[in-house]
Amino acid sequence: METVMNFDLIDYCKEKLWLTRSRDLPWWKRIPVNTVRVIILTSRRFIQNQCTLKASALTFYTLFSIVPILALIFGIAKGFGLEKMLEQKIHSAVADYPAMAEKIINFADTMLRNAKGGVVAGIGVLLLIWSAIKLMGSIEANLNEIWGVKQGRTLIRKVTDYAAILIICPILLLTAGSGVVFAAAKMDRIINTMPGGEHVGALIRFGQGFFPLLITWLVFTFIYVTIPNTKVKWKGALIAGLAAAATYTLLQQFYVFAQFTTSKFNAIYGSFAALPLFLTWLNLSWILILAGAQLSFAIQNICEYEMQPVDSELSQIQRHIYAIEICSMMVRNFQDCGKPVSDERISAELELPIRMVRSLLFDLVRGGILLQTSEPEEKFAGHHYQIAMPPEKITAKHLILTLNELGGSKYMNEQARSCLKIYRQIESQLDSRPASMPVAELRKSFSSQETETRS
């Protein structure tokens, strides 16, 4: 009996849960249904995208980039007179290992001084910049894959955007920390002069304990909104940022406790345990960041996965059908107003998952059927697309042949070449009337046939 119930539950989560439109449900059913869908979609995508493996790769990149990036941050902090505050932050982060903190600070400071002057000044500066861009580029590539974005930032945008992130984040974190200390001191003086100030002061001091969580929440949200090369809505990013920040805060507390426990047992073996503990903490931190990105994607796009089982893969026939639908919509839009269409609008109007739409759009651009355009007035409104050829040339036959011939190796042996001749003869059967019609007329023809059948 239990086995049957387990199979029913698994079948329900895989298929039936997704075959109901949430907008048709009352709110008290919609919330739990969407919550379960988000959890399932997040966990499935986390496994399918191999996020644990990607977190290991990011841990490796971080180890190689941590000192050069710290050197860059030190240079920025010195420019704003915040270097002492940054040193205090590093000391507090590894409070149980003051010697390690001094080595990190001295190493970063030495690298910064070597990059400023001497024979290898130019090489040193380039190394610092390349290390930062390499790490940030790896983070962007992983988040883009989660969001189904095939194309990353251009080199110029990488330099400008990453520089802004590396400058803004440290300054915000450092000034926010000092600002809270300053504000707390001022508030204590004011509260002490108020009647019943002791209770108010205790309440404020209790609230100050949540400030690290608030800062971490803002940093994670900032990562989820700015780093992917697509439009990320604040709602999903804020919820995912809060979940990741809360888990990260608990992880950090556990990391500090583990450090303290190992160092208390034995000074020598405790020092040996510092490195594997640090690597474990770093790897788990990246797993949390990627899981939060999956959660942000699931919250934003959960409605587009309705009527589509989560673990279903598109067959070649389905790719052809959806490509015809997309191109038909693009042609109609071109004939109506001539403006480019965003990937999000295509996904919403056709009720298709955004990742599926982006994958098909990428292939259609590669095949020369569509053209990706830039919309400067809507910088963060997703990618926009327009047809790249006259509407009458976009036929079902042309779409099918283009998608079939994308990618693959050009090498063919003798047997394959003989089979290709037979395949071309089969393709020639696509010259029939429906296949050679433009996709816009094809849709009209089918619509009229459906109307006649119903009447």
VOKEFI-211908 format. One record per residue: x, y, z of N, C-alpha, C, O, CB in turn; residue in three letters. Coordinates in steps of 0.1 Angstrom, whole numbers, plus 5000, padded with zeros to 4 digits. Glycine has a CB too. Layout:
N
XYZXYZXYZXYZXYZALA ...
***
This chain:
455
500849885000500050005000500950135000500650224993499150005012MET 501950125008502850245009503550264996503750384992503950225020GLU 503950154989504650164976503750234966504150324958505050034971THR 502450194966501450254956501350404959501350484950500150184957VAL 501250444972501050584976502350664972502250774967500850594991MET 503550604974504750674970504750694955505150804950505950584974ASN 504350594947504350604932503350714928503650794919504050474925PHE 502150714935501150814932501650954935501451054927499850794940ASP 502450974946502951104949504051144939504051264935503551104964LEU 504851054936505951094926505351124912505751224906506950974924ILE 504351044908503651074896502951204896502951284886502650964892ASP 502351234908501651364909502651484908502351584901500851374922TYR 503751474914504751584914505351594900505751704896505851554925CYS 505551484893506151494880505151544869505551614860506651354876LYS 503851504870502951534859501751614863501651734858502451404853GLU 500951564872499651624874499751764881498951844879498851534883LYS 500751784889500951904896501052024886500752134889502151904905LEU 501651994874501952094865500852114854500852214846503252064857TRP 499852034855498752034844497552114849496452104844498351894841LEU 497752204859496752294863497252444863498352464867496252264878THR 496452534857496852674857496652734870495552734875496152744845ARG 497652794876497552854889496552974890495952994900498952904894SER 496353044878495453154878493953104879493153184883495553234865ARG 493752974877492352924878492052874892490952834895492152804868ASP 493052874901492952834915492652944924493053064922494152754920LEU 491852924935491753034945493053054952493952964952490652994956PRO 493253174958494553214964495053114974496253094975494453354970TRP 494153054982494552964993495052834988495652754995493352945003TRP 494752804975495252684969496452724960497452644959494252614960LYS 496452844954497552884945498852894952499852854947497153014939ARG 498852954965500152974972500852844975502052824971499853044985ILE 500152744981500852614984501252544971502352474970500052524992PRO 500452544961500752474948501952534942502852464937499552484938VAL 502052674941503152734935504452714943505552704938502952884933ASN 504252714957505452684966506052554963507252534962505052694980THR 505152444962505652314959506352314945507352244943504552204960VAL 505752374935506252384922507652444922508552394915505352454912ARG 507752554929509052624930510152534936511252534931508952754938VAL 509852464947510752374953511152264944512352234943510152314966ILE 510252204937510552094928511352144916512352084912509252034922ILE 510952264910511752314899513152354903514052324895510952434893LEU 513252414915514652454920515552324921516652324917514552524933THR 514952224928515852104931516152034918517251984916515052014940SER 515152024909515451954896516452024888517351964882514151934888ARG 516352154887517252234879518652234886519652244879516752374877ARG 518652234899519952224906520752104902521952104900519752234921PHE 520051994901520651864898521051864883522151824879519751744901ILE 520051904874520351894860521451994855522151954846519051934852GLN 521552104862522652194858523952164865524952234863522252334862ASN 524052054873525252004879525852124888527052154886526251954869GLN 525052174896525452294904526552264914527452344917524352354911CYS 526652144919527652104929529052104922530052144927527351974935THR 529052044909530252044901530752184898531852224898530051964888LEU 529752274894530052414891530552484903531452574902528852484885LYS 530052454915530552514927531952484930532752564935529652474939ALA 532352354927533752314929534652394920535752434924533852164926SER 534252414907535052484898535152634902536252694901534352484883ALA 534052694907534152834912535052834925535752944927532752884916LEU 535052734933535952734944537452734940538252804946535752604953THR 537752654929539052654924539452794918540552844921539152554912PHE 538552854911538852994905539053094917539853184916537653034896TYR 538253074927538253174938539653164945540253264949537153144948THR 540153044947541453024954542553094946543453154952541752874955LEU 542453084933543553154925543353304924544253374922543553094911PHE 542153344926541853494924541753574937541653694936540553504916SER 541653504948541353574961542353684964542053794968541253474972ILE 543653654962544753754966544753864956544753984960546153684966VAL 544753844943544653954933543454044935543454164934544653904919PRO 542253984938541054064940541154134953540754254954539753964940ILE 541754074964541954154976542854264974542654374980542554054987LEU 543854244965544754364962544054474955544254594958545954314953ALA 543154434946542354544939541454614949541354734949541454474928LEU 540754534958539954594968540754684978540254794982539154484976ILE 541954644982542754724990543054854983543054964989544154654993PHE 543454844970543654974962542455064962542655184964544054934948GLY 541255004960540055094961539855144974539455264976538855004956ILE 540055064985539755114999540755225002540355315009539954995008ALA 542055214998543055315001542655444994542855554999544455274996LYS 542055434982541655554975540555634982540455754981541155514961GLY 539755554990538655624998539055635012538155675020537355544996PHE 540255605016540655615030540055505039539755535051540355745035GLY 539755385034539055285042539855165044539355055048537755245034LEU 541255175042542055055043542054995057542154875059543455085039GLU 542055085068542155035081540854955085540854855091542255155091LYS 539755005080538454935082538454805075537954705080537255025077MET 539054795063539154665056539954565063539654455064539654695042LEU 541054615069541954525077541254475089541354355092543254605081GLU 540454555095539654515107538654405103538454305110538954625113GLN 538054425091537054325086537754185083537154085087536454375073LYS 538954195078539654065075540053995088539953875090540954095067ILE 540554075098540854025111539653965118539753855124541454135120HIS 538554025117537353975123536853845116536253765123536254075124SER 537053835103536553725096537353595099536853485100536753745081ALA 538653615103539453495107540053535121541253535123540653465097VAL 539153555130539553605143540453495151541253535159538353635152ALA 540153365148540953265155542353245149543153175155540153135154ASP 542553305138543853285131544453425127544453465116543753195119TYR 544953505137545453635134546653635125546853725117545853705147PRO 547453525126548653515117548253505103548853565094549553395122ALA 547153425100546653405087546153545081546353575070545553305086MET 545453615090544953745086546053845082545953915072544053815097ALA 547153845090548353925087548953885073549353975066549353925098GLU 549053755071549653705059548853745046549453795036549853555059LYS 547553735048546653775037546853925034546953965022545153745040ILE 546854005044546954155043548254195037548354275027546754225056ILE 549354135042550754165037550854115023551454185014551754095046ASN 550353995019550453945006549754034996550254064985549953805005PHE 548554074999547754164991548454294989548454354978546354174996ALA 548954345000549554485000550854474992551154564984549954525014ASP 551654364993552854354985552554344970553254404962553654224989THR 551554264967551154254953550654394947550954424936549954154951MET 549954464955549554604951550654694949550754764939548554664961LEU 551654684958552854774956553654734944554254814937553754764969ARG 553754604941554554554930553854594917554454624907554754404930ASN 552454594917551754634905551854784903551654824891550254594907ALA 552054864913552155004911553455054904553455144896552055074924LYS 554554994907555855044902556754924898556454814901556455124912GLY 557854964893558854864889558754824874557954884867558754744897GLY 559554734870559654694856558354624852557954644840560854604854VAL 557754544860556654464857555354534861554354464864556654324863VAL 555354664862554154734866552954704857551854674862554354894866ALA 553154714844551954694835551454554836550254524836552454724821GLY 552454454837552054314838551254294851550254214851553254224837ILE 551754354862551054334875549654394875548754324880551854414886GLY 549454504869548054564868547154474859546054444863548154704862VAL 547754424848546954344839546554204846545454154844547754314826LEU 547554154854547254034862546054054872545253964873548453984869LEU 546154164879545054194888543654204881542654144885545354324896LEU 543654274870542454294863541954164857540754134857542554404852ILE 542854094851542553964844541953864855540953794852543753904837TRP 542553854866542053764877540653804881539853714883543053774889SER 540353934883539053974887538053944876536953894878539054124890ALA 538353974863537453944852537253794850536153754847538054014839ILE 538253714852538153574850537153514860536353434857539553504852LYS 537353554873536453504883534953554881534053474881536853554897LEU 534853684878533453734876532853674863531653654863533553894875MET 533653654853533153594841532753444843531753404838534253584830GLY 533453374852532953234855531653244863530753154861534053164864SER 531553334872530253344880529153384870528053324870530353454890ILE 529353474861528353514851527953394842526753374839528853634842GLU 528953324837528653204829527753104835526853044829529953144824ALA 528053074848527252984855525853034858524852954857527852944869ASN 525653164861524353214863523553224850522353204850524453354870LEU 524253264839523653264826523153124822522053114816524653314815ASN 523853024825523352884822522152854830521252794824524452784825GLU 522052894842520852874850519652944844518552894844521052924865ILE 519853064839518753144833518553114818517653164812519053294834TRP 519353014812519152984799519653084789519253084777517752954796GLY 520553174793521153274784522353214777523253174784521453404793VAL 522353214764523453154757524553254754525753214752522853104743LYS 524253384754525253484751525653574763524753624769524753574739GLN 526953574767527353664778527553804774527353844763528553604784GLY 528053884784528454024781529554034771530453944770528754094794ARG 529654144764530754174756531954204765531754234777530454284746THR 533154204759534354234767534254374773534654394785535654224759LEU 533754474766533654614771532754614783532954684793533254714760ILE 531554554781530554544792531054474804530754504815529254484787ARG 531854364802532454294813533354384821533254394833533254174808LYS 534254454814535154544821534454654829534754674841536154614811VAL 533454724823532754834829531854774840531854834851531854904819THR 531054674838530154624848530854564860530554584871529154514842ASP 531954474857532654414868533454514876533554504888533654314862TYR 533954624869534654724877533654794886534054824898535254824867ALA 532454824881531454884890531154804902531054854913530254924882ALA 530954674900530654574911531754574921531554584933530354434905ILE 533054564916534254554925534454684932535054684943535454514917LEU 534054794927534154924934533054944944533254984955534255044924ILE 531854924939530654964947530454874959530254914970529354954938ILE 530554734957530354644968531154664980530654674991530454504963CYS 532554664979533354684991533054824998533054825010534854684987PRO 532854924990532555054996531255055004531255105015532555164986ILE 530254994998528954985005529054905018528554935028527954914996LEU 529754785017529954705029530754775040530354765052530654575025LEU 531854835036532654905046531955025052531955045065533954945040LEU 531355115044530755235049529455195057529055265066530355325037THR 528755085052527555045059527954995073527255035083526854935052ALA 529054925075529454875088529854985097529354995109530654785086GLY 530655085092530955195100529755285103529655345114532055285094SER 528855295093527655385095526855325106526255405114526855395083GLY 526655195107525855135118526455165132525755195141525654985116VAL 527855145133528455165145528255315150528055345161530055135144VAL 528455405140528355545143526855585147526655655157528755635131PHE 525955525140524455555143524155495156523355545164523555495132ALA 524655375159524355305172524855385184524155405194524955165172ALA 526055445182526655535193525755655195525455695207528055575190ALA 525355715184524455835185523155805192522555875200524255895172LYS 522555685187521255645193521355615207520355645215520755525185MET 522455555212522555525226522555655235521955655245523855445229ASP 523155755230523155885237521755945238521355995248524155985231ARG 521055935227519755995227518755905235517955965243519155995212ILE 518855775235517955685242518255705257517255695265518155545238ILE 519455725261519755735275519055855282518855855294521255745278ASN 518755955274518156075279516556055279515856145284518556195271THR 516055955273514655935272514155855284514855765289514255865259MET 512855875289512255785299511955645293511455635282510955855304PRO 512355545301512255415296513155375285512955285277510855385291GLY 514355445285515255425274515955295275516455245264516355535275GLY 516055235286516755105287516054995279516654915272516755055302GLU 514654995279513954895271514054925256514254825248512454895275HIS 514055055252514155085238515555045234515754995223513955235236VAL 516555075242517955045239518154895237518854855228518955105249GLY 517554815246517654675244517054625231517554535225517054605256ALA 515954685228515254645215516154685203516254605194513954715214LEU 516754795203517654845192518854755191519254715180518054985194ILE 519454725203520654635203520254495197521054425191521254625217ARG 519054445201518554325195518454325180518854235173517254285201PHE 517954445175517854465160519154465153519354425142517054585158GLY 520154525161521554535155522154395152522954385143522454615164GLN 521654295159522154165157521754105143522454015138521654065167GLY 520754165137520254115124520954195113520654165101518754125123PHE 521754295116522354375106523254295096523154315084523054485112PHE 524154205101524954125092524054045082524354025071525754025100PRO 522853995087521953915078521454015068521253975056520853855086LEU 521054135072520554235062521554265051521254275039520154365069LEU 522854285055523854315045524154205036524254215024525254355053ILE 524154075042524353955033523153945023523353905012524453835042THR 521953975028520753965020520854055008520654024997519553995028TRP 521354185011521454285000522554244990522354254978521754415006LEU 523654184995524754144986524254024977524554034965525954094994VAL 523653924983523153814974522053864964522153824953522453704983PHE 521153954969520154004959520854084948520454074936519154094967THR 521854164952522654234941523254144931523254174919523754324948PHE 523854034936524453934927523453874917523653864905525153814935ILE 522253834923521253774915520653864904520153824894520153714923TYR 520553994907519954094898520954134888520554154876519454214906VAL 522254164891523154234882523954144874524354174862524054324890THR 524354024879525353944872524753864860525453864849526053844881ILE 523653804861523153734849522853834837522453954840521753664852PRO 523153794825523053884814521653884808521353864796524053854802ASN 520653904817519253914814518553994824519054024835518653774812THR 517254014822516454084832516053994843515353894840515154154825LYS 516354024855515953954867515054044876515454154879517153894875VAL 513853994878512954074886513254074901513853974906511454024884LYS 512954184908513354204922512654104931513254064941513154344926TRP 511454074928510653984937511453854939511653814951509253964932LYS 511753784928512353654929513753664935514253584943512453584916GLY 514553774931515853794936515853824951516753774959516553914929ALA 514853904956514853934971514553804979515153784989513754044973LEU 513553724974513153604982514353504982514753454992511953534975ILE 514953484970516153394969517253454977518053374984516553374954ALA 517553584977518553644984518453624999519353595006518653794981GLY 517153635004516853625018517153475022517753445033515453665022LEU 516653385014516853235018518353205018518753135027516053145007ALA 519053255008520453225007521253285018522153235024521053264993ALA 520853415021521553485032521353425046522253415054521053635032ALA 520153375048519853315061520653185063521253155073518353285063ALA 520653105052521452975052522953005053523652935060521152895040THR 523353105046524753145046525253195060526353155065525153255036TYR 524353265067524653315081524853195090525753195098523553405086THR 523953095089524052975097525352895094525952845103522752885095LEU 525652885081526852825076528052895082529052825086526952815061LEU 528053025082529253095088529353075103530453055107529053245085GLN 528253065110528353035124528852895127529652885136526953055130GLN 528452805118528952665120530452665116531252595123528252575111PHE 530852745106532352745102533152805114534252745117532452835090TYR 532752905120533452965131533552865143534552855149532753105136VAL 532352805146532352705156533352585154534052545163530952645158PHE 533352535141534252425137535752475139536552395143533952385123ALA 536052595135537352645136537752655151538852605155537452785130GLN 536852705159537152715174537352575180538252555188536052795181PHE 536452485176536552345182537852275178538452215187535352265177THR 538252285165539452215161540752275167541652205170539552215146THR 540752415168541952475174542052455189543152455194541852625171SER 540952425195540952395210541552265213542152245224539552405215LYS 541352165204541852025207543352025207543951975216541251935197PHE 543952075196545352065195545852175186545352205175545851925189ASN 546852255190547352365183547952325169547652395159548452445191ALA 548652215169549252165156548252115146548152155135550352065159ILE 547452015151546451955142545252055139544652045128545851825149TYR 545052145148544052245145544452335134543552375126543752335158GLY 545752365133546252445122546152375109545752425098547652485124SER 546352235109546252155097544752155092544552145080546752015099PHE 543852155102542452145098541852285092540752285086541552115110ALA 542652385094542152525089541852525074540852575069543152635093ALA 542852465066542652465051541452385046540652445039543952415045LEU 541352255050540152185046538852245050537852245043540152045050PRO 538852305062537652375067537252495059536152515055537752415082LEU 538352565055538152685047537652645033536752715028539452765045PHE 538252545027537752495014536352445014535552475005538752385009LEU 535952375025534652325026533652445027532552445021534452235039THR 533952545036533152655037532952735024531852775020533652755048TRP 534052745016534052815004533152744993532352804986535452834998LEU 533352614993532552534984531052534987530252544978533052384984ASN 530752525000529352535004528752665001527552684998529152495019LEU 529552775002529052905000528652924985527652984982530153015003SER 529552864976529152874962527952784959527152824950530352824953TRP 527852674965526652594963525352674967524352664960526652464972ILE 525452744978524352824983523952934973522852964970524652894996LEU 525053004967524853104957524153054945523153114940526153174953ILE 524552934940523952874928522552824931521652834922524852764923LEU 522352774943520952724947520052844947518852844943521052654960ALA 520552964953519753084953519353134939518253184937520453194961GLY 520353124930520053164916518953074910518153124903521353164908ALA 519052944913518052854908516652894914515652884907518352704911GLN 516652924927515352964933514853094927513653104925515552984948LEU 515753184924515253314918514653284904513653344901516453414917SER 515353204896514753164883513453094884512553124877515753074876PHE 513353004894512052934895510953024899509753004894512252814906ALA 511153114909510053204913509653294901508453314900510553294925ILE 510553344893510253434883509553364871508653424864511453504877GLN 509853234869509353174857508453054859508252974850510553124848ASN 507953044872507152924875505852904866505452794863506752924890ILE 505253024863504053014855504252964841503352894835503453154854CYS 505452984836505752934822505952784821505952724810506953004817GLU 506152724833506352574833505052504835505052384836507352534844TYR 503952574836502652514837502352434823502752484813501452614840GLU 501652324824501352244813502552174807502552114796500552324802MET 503752184814504952124809505552044820506052114830505952234803GLN 505651914820506351844831507751894832508451924822506351694828PRO 508251894845509551954847510651884841511551954835509751964862VAL 510651754841511851674836511651634821512451554816512051554844ASP 510651694814510551654800511451734791511751854793509051694795SER 512051664781512951714771512151724758511351644755514251634770GLU 512551834750511851854737512351744727513551724726512151994732LEU 511351684720511751604709512051694697511751814697510551504705SER 512551634686512851724675511651774668511651884663513651634664GLN 510551694668509251744663508751864671508251954665508251624663ILE 508851854684508351964693509252084690508652204690508451924708GLN 510552074688511352194685510852254672510852374671512852144684ARG 510552174662510052224649508752304651508552414646509852114639HIS 507852244659506552304661506652434668506052534664505552204669ILE 507452434679507552564687508352664679508052784680508252534700TYR 509252624670509952724662509052784652509152904649511152654654ALA 508152704646507152764637506252854645505852964639506252644631ILE 505852824657504952914665505753044668505153154666504552854678GLU 506953034672507753154675507853244662507653364663509153124680ILE 508253184651508453264639507153324634507153434628509153174628CYS 506053244635504753294631504453424639503953524634503653194633SER 504653414652504453534661505353654657504953764656504653504676MET 506653624654507553724650507153794637507253914636508953664648MET 506653714627506253774614505053854616504953964611505953654604VAL 504053814624502853894627503254024633502654124630501853814635ARG 504154014643504554134650505254234640505054354641505454104662ASN 506054174631506754264622505854334612505954444609507754174614PHE 504754254608503854314599502854414606502354504599502954204593GLN 502654404619501754494626502454624630501954734628501254424639ASP 503654604637504354734642505854744638506354854638504254734657CYS 506454634634507854634630508854644641510054654639508054744621GLY 508454644654509354654665509854514670509154414668508654724677LYS 511054504675511554384680510754324691510054404698513054394684PRO 510854194694510054134704511054074714512054014710509154024698VAL 510754084727511654034738511353884740510253834737511454114751SER 512353814745512253674747511153654758510453544758513553614752ASP 511053744768510053724778508653744773507753674777510253834789GLU 508453834763507153844757506753724749505553674750507053974748ARG 507653664742507453544735507053434744506053354742508653504726ILE 507753414755507453314765506153334771505353234773508553314776SER 505753454774504453484780503253464771502253394774504353624786ALA 503453504758502253494749502053354744500953314742502553584737GLU 503153284742503053144737502953044749502652924746504253104729LEU 503053094761502953004773503952894773503652774775501552954775GLU 505252934770506352834769507352864779507552984782506952834755LEU 508052764785509152794795510252884789510652874777509752664800PRO 510652984796511653084791512953024786513553064777511953184802ILE 513452914793514652854789514452784776515352784767515152744800ARG 513352724773513052654761513052764749513552744739511752584761MET 512352874752512252984742513653034739513953064727511353094748VAL 514453064749515853114747516653014739517453054730516553144760ARG 516552884742517352784734516952784719517752784710517052644740SER 515552794717515152794703515552924696515952924684513652784702LEU 515453044703515853174697517253174693517653224683515453284707LEU 518153114702519553104699519853024687520653064678520253034711PHE 519152914685519252834673518752904660519352894650518552694674ASP 517652974662517053054650517953164646518053204634515753104654LEU 518653224656519653334653520853274646521353324636520153404666VAL 521353154651522453084644522153054630522953054621522852964652ARG 520853014628520452974614520153084605519853064593519252884615GLY 520253214610520053324601518653364599518353444590520753304588GLY 517653294606516253324605515853444613515053534608515453204609ILE 516353464625516153574634517353654636518453604633515453534647LEU 517253774641518353864644518153914658517053964661518453974634LEU 519253904666519153964680519454114679520454154673520053894690GLN 518654194685518754344684519054394698518754324708517554414678THR 519454514699519654584712518654694713518354764704521054644714SER 518054704725517054804728517654894739517354864751515654744732GLU 518355004736518955084746518055144756518355174768519755194740PRO 516755174752515855234761515255134771514655174781514655304753GLU 515555004769515054904778516254814781516254694777513854824772GLU 517254864787518554794789518454664796519054564793519554884796LYS 517554654806517454534814516054464811515554394820517554564829PHE 515554484800514254424796514354294788513454264781513354524789ALA 515454224790515654104782516154124768516254244764514354024782GLY 516454014761516954024748515854044738514753984740517853904744HIS 516054124727514954144717515354084704516554074701514754294716HIS 514354044696514653974684513754024673512654074675514453814686TYR 514254014660513554054649513853954637514853884638513954204644GLN 512853944628513153854617514253904608514454024606511853834608ILE 515153814603516353854595516153834580517153844573517553774600ALA 514953794576514753774561513253814558512453834567515053634557MET 512953834546511553864542510553764547510853644547511453884527PRO 509353804552508453714558508053594549507853484553507153784562PRO 507953624535507553514526508553404525508253294520507253574513GLU 509853434529510853324528510953244540511553134540512153394526LYS 510253284551510253204563509153094562507953124567510053294576ILE 509452984557508452874555508752764565509852754571508552824541THR 507752674567507952554575509152474571509952424579506652474576ALA 509252454558510352374552511652434556512652364560510252354537LYS 511852564554513052634556513452624571514652604575512952784552HIS 512452634580512752624594513152484598514152474605511452664602LEU 512452384593512852244596514252214591515052154599511852154591ILE 514552244579515852214573516952294581518052234583515952244558LEU 516652414584517752494591518052434605519152424609517252644593THR 516952404613517152344626517852204625518652174634515852334634LEU 517552134615518151994613519652004610520351914614517451924602ASN 520052114603521452114599522352194608523552214605521452174585GLU 521852244619522652324628523552234636523252124640521752404639LEU 524852274637525852194645526252074638525952054626525252164659GLY 526851984646527251854640528651864633529051974629526251794631GLY 529151744630530451744623530151744608529251684603531251624627SER 531051804600530951804585531551684579531351654567531551934579LYS 532251604587532951484581531851374579531051354588534051424591TYR 531851314567530951204564531751094557532451124547529751254556MET 531550964561532150854553531350824541530350884538532350734563ASN 531750724534531150684521529650644523528750684516531950574514GLU 529450554533528150514536527150624540526050624536528150404547GLN 527750714548526950834552526550924540525450974540527650914563ALA 527450934531527151024519526150954510525251024504528451044511ARG 526150824509525050754501523750774508522650784502525450604499SER 523750764522522450774529521950924528520750944528522650744544CYS 522951014527522551154526521751184513520751264513523751244526LEU 522051114502521251124490519851084492518851144487521951044478LYS 519650974499518350924502517551024511516451054509518350784509ILE 518351074521517751174530517251304522516251354525518751214541TYR 518051344512517651464504516451434496515651524494518851504495ARG 516251304492515051274484513851284493512751324489515151134478GLN 514051234506512951244516512651394518511451434520513351174529ILE 513651474520513451624522512651684511511951774513514751694524GLU 512851634498512151694487510651684488509951754482512651634474SER 510251584496508751574498508251694506506951714507508451444506GLN 509051774512508651894519508252004510507852114515509651934529LEU 508351984497507952084488506452094485505952174477508652064474ASP 505752014493504252014492503752154496504452234502503651904500SER 502452174494501852304496502052354511502452464513500452304492ARG 501652274521501752334534503152364539503352474545501152234544PRO 504052284535505452304540506152424533506952484539506252174537ALA 505752454521506352564514505652694516506052804511506352534499SER 504552694524503852824527504552904537505152844546502352794531MET 504553034537505153114548504353084561503153054561504953264545PRO 505053084572504553044585503253124589502353074595505553054596VAL 503253254585502153334589500853284581499753284587502353484585ALA 501053254568499853204561499553064565498353024565500253204546GLU 500552984570500252854575499352854586498452774587501652784578LEU 499552944596498752954608497352994604496352944609499353054617ARG 497153094594495853134590495153014583493953004585495953254580LYS 495852934575495252824568494652724578493552674577496252754559SER 495452694589495052594599493852644607492952574610496252554608PHE 493952784610492852844618491552834610490452804616493152984621SER 491552864597490352854589489852714588488652684588490652914575SER 490752614587490352474586489652434599488652354599491552384584GLN 490152474611489552444624488152504625487252444630490452494635GLU 488052624619486752694620485752614611484552604615486852834615THR 486152574599485252494591484852364597483752324596485952474577GLU 485852294604485552174610484552184622483652104623486852104616THR 484652294629483752314641482352344636481352304641484252434649ARG 482252424625480952464619480252344612479152354607481052584609SER 
***
